[in-house]
Amino acid sequence: MKRRQFAAQAAAVIAATALAPSAFAQERTTRILIGFPPGGSADVVARLLADKMRVSLGQNVIIDNKPGAAGRLALAELKRSPPDGSVLIFSPSGAMVIHPWLYSNLGYDPAKDFTPIALGSTFDFAVTAGPGAPPGDLKAVLAWMKANPAKANYATSGAGTVPHFAGQLLAQASGVPMTHVAYRGGAPAAQDLIGGQVPLMVDTASETIEHHRAGKVRILAVTGEQRSRALPDVPTLKEAGIGVTADAFFGLYGLPGMSPEVVARIDKAVADALRMPDVQDRIYALGLVPAHAGPAELAAIQAAHLKRWEMPIKNSGFKAES
């Protein structure tokens, strides 16, 4: 009799669990690392996605900013985490496609040490002048920088980032030597641009687009093949007479050994979020493009960007720390 009662109770527990599968999931938390301070483009897009993923995954999804070393500190923390999908990283592509060409002791292999999960957005960069630069278009500002080499500085969100080398390509193509000023993120770089401490900034449009609309700074050009949907009146560098293009992407990554089912579930949550009109509108308004790709395609995109940046970086003369 006792055995029958125990079996009945166990069956009831199992049935209740099957009827409410989200009860356990609600207790689980996924932490998404961001290697830059709050307020930057990676942070803003990750928070947009996390808000939707909480609902579709039926669990807590939190953003954890770990700024430093252009994203390498956050990647190092991810490597120390369990490979169960509880800790992920939303990373700009620079850490995966630029850093391998810069650092002999990088501390990670982007092709082996991480699991690609989902592409989160694609973007190019804005070349923005602040009040420390003279009025006029890009050519006028570059002419002023050439005549004032001590003031020919440009800010980015960090050394070894894609904007860093986009600025280097701009300097080489225009024949204007420029000094790179690295910050710990796009938000602090934009603040110094607004304050006149640095005359020019090269970074995602999201860092300066609202200040541009408010008249505090001027986005002079974008680095894509085409004009930005959010900035239809701003020319590309090619339209401004400078033959340079540069683009990048945000990717969501985990660790090797993640369950394929977990990867697929998270990828679907990202894809579902990126299809939502409010998410798309917000990302477009930032000057980015809401674009999704699954694990295999993200890996292929990463490999193509890695190959594309090899020679520009090797020809730049940049000396990275070992």
Protein Blocks (a to p, Z undefined) as FASTA:
>chain_A
ZZmmmmmmmmmmmmmmmmmmmlmmmmpccddddfbdehiaklmmmmmmmmmmmmmnopac
dddddeeehhmmmmmmmmmpccehpaccdddfklmmmmmmmpmbnopafklmpccfbdfb
dcdddddddfkbceddfklmmmmmmmmmmlmccddfbehiaklmmmmmmmmmnopacddd
ddfbfklmmmmmmnopafbdcddfklmmmmmmnopaccfbdcbfbdcfklmmbccfklno
pacdddddddddddehiafklmmmmmmmmmmmmmpmklmmmmmmnopacddddfklmmmm
mmmmmmmmmmmmmmnopacdZZ
